[in-house]
């Protein structure tokens, strides 16, 4: 069995963003040379997510509005977590948007359903973050 590991690096200037990382993951798969197996892609930080959905700007706007209703950033004093930090909302947003995705690798390609794309969700930007890509198979 082959094994491939790579970290994707991010430093998003805004507090929140959704970035389509499908091309980087596809490049990792190409580098790995793996034709059949599984790809795990996970955020390595507790205020960022990796998830799969449609690359559609209306949907991304709807996520932003929905997440701000569920866990508004302000007032920052509403979260016991805040004090030294002001990212209490980002931990909650990360929880609901998820830590990782697993994608089947078939015939050397990411085996997606219709319209599926992989996204990095940033909820507390302005600093360096990493996403782990681990691919196993043969
Ligand atoms: Zn925190």
Boltz pocket constraint, residues with backbone or C-beta under 6 A from the ligand:
constraints:
  - pocket:
      binder: B
      contacts: [[A, 81], [A, 85], [A, 87], [A, 88], [A, 91]]
      max_distance: 6.0
